[in-house]
Amino acid sequence: MNRSTMMGLVTGSLLGATVGLYAASQMSPRDRKKALKTTKRMLSKATSNMLGMGIF
């Protein structure tokens, strides 16, 4: 993977995390809990897919 692609991925990840934290701070506690549950489920599926493909 070349340097510019890696920098783009890192920058995009940081921006996404920042926007996500801001959005979460504006949510009600009930909505925050629901979003966290959905996020955990998505991360679990993504991790299992990556492990299946041999990325990690």
C-alpha beads as a LAMMPS data file, in Angstrom:
LAMMPS data file: protein, C-alpha beads

56 atoms
55 bonds

1 atom types
1 bond types

-500.0 500.0 xlo xhi
-500.0 500.0 ylo yhi
-500.0 500.0 zlo zhi

Masses

1 110.0

Atoms # bond

1 1 1 0.000 0.000 0.000
2 1 1 1.515 3.307 -0.983
3 1 1 2.033 6.234 1.370
4 1 1 -0.743 8.515 0.075
5 1 1 -3.341 5.757 0.369
6 1 1 -2.291 5.044 3.946
7 1 1 -2.394 8.757 4.832
8 1 1 -5.869 9.020 3.319
9 1 1 -7.098 6.068 5.354
10 1 1 -5.663 7.477 8.577
11 1 1 -7.068 10.963 7.911
12 1 1 -10.489 9.567 7.012
13 1 1 -10.534 7.420 10.128
14 1 1 -9.686 10.370 12.364
15 1 1 -12.354 12.540 10.766
16 1 1 -14.922 9.764 11.062
17 1 1 -14.103 9.202 14.723
18 1 1 -14.345 12.928 15.458
19 1 1 -17.710 13.298 13.733
20 1 1 -18.962 10.135 15.429
21 1 1 -18.018 11.419 18.884
22 1 1 -19.723 14.738 18.197
23 1 1 -22.881 12.980 17.004
24 1 1 -22.878 10.717 20.053
25 1 1 -22.586 13.702 22.365
26 1 1 -25.732 15.188 20.802
27 1 1 -27.797 11.988 21.242
28 1 1 -30.098 11.098 24.069
29 1 1 -28.836 8.297 26.359
30 1 1 -31.328 5.855 24.849
31 1 1 -30.219 6.590 21.276
32 1 1 -26.554 6.434 22.318
33 1 1 -27.048 2.955 23.793
34 1 1 -28.813 1.760 20.636
35 1 1 -26.062 3.151 18.383
36 1 1 -23.347 1.563 20.535
37 1 1 -25.040 -1.814 20.309
38 1 1 -25.271 -1.546 16.513
39 1 1 -21.639 -0.451 16.256
40 1 1 -20.433 -3.374 18.370
41 1 1 -22.343 -5.781 16.140
42 1 1 -20.874 -4.261 12.951
43 1 1 -17.307 -4.308 14.318
44 1 1 -17.691 -7.920 15.365
45 1 1 -18.855 -8.929 11.879
46 1 1 -16.101 -6.903 10.192
47 1 1 -13.427 -8.456 12.403
48 1 1 -14.657 -11.973 11.746
49 1 1 -14.690 -11.285 7.994
50 1 1 -11.118 -9.955 8.098
51 1 1 -9.971 -12.937 10.115
52 1 1 -11.612 -15.212 7.564
53 1 1 -9.739 -13.501 4.725
54 1 1 -6.441 -13.789 6.593
55 1 1 -5.833 -10.031 6.987
56 1 1 -4.884 -10.340 10.659

Bonds

1 1 1 2
2 1 2 3
3 1 3 4
4 1 4 5
5 1 5 6
6 1 6 7
7 1 7 8
8 1 8 9
9 1 9 10
10 1 10 11
11 1 11 12
12 1 12 13
13 1 13 14
14 1 14 15
15 1 15 16
16 1 16 17
17 1 17 18
18 1 18 19
19 1 19 20
20 1 20 21
21 1 21 22
22 1 22 23
23 1 23 24
24 1 24 25
25 1 25 26
26 1 26 27
27 1 27 28
28 1 28 29
29 1 29 30
30 1 30 31
31 1 31 32
32 1 32 33
33 1 33 34
34 1 34 35
35 1 35 36
36 1 36 37
37 1 37 38
38 1 38 39
39 1 39 40
40 1 40 41
41 1 41 42
42 1 42 43
43 1 43 44
44 1 44 45
45 1 45 46
46 1 46 47
47 1 47 48
48 1 48 49
49 1 49 50
50 1 50 51
51 1 51 52
52 1 52 53
53 1 53 54
54 1 54 55
55 1 55 56
